[in-house]
Amino acid sequence: MIRRGPLLLGLGLALAAGGPAGAQNPPGTTEGRGVCYTELGWCPLPNPAQTPVEARCYCILPDGRYVYGVTKAWRYSGYVNPYFNPHPPPVPSTIR
């Protein structure tokens, strides 16, 4: 079992705070810096300025499961889902 520290718990609570309302209204064009990067995809961090790089984090899949990863200081822009964004094809061979 993975031990969840205060940072991970805070990230989860911030991501869950959007709740169903975020799912009803599709996100528009946005940009930012700071993501939780996983083998399957990524999600934007709710407070990237307060989150250290390479910290453990997780994204929430549409079915409610968690995908664990690490934080990265990467920039993103465009159509961004606040919960989970799969890697675009082709998926790197190390992920398959």
Buried (B, 14 or more C-beta within 10 A) or exposed (E): EEEBEEBBEBBBEEBEEBEEEBEEEEBEEEEEBBBBBBEBBBBBBBEBEEBEEEBBBBBBBEEEEBBBBEBBEBEBEEEBBBBBBEBEEEEEEEEE
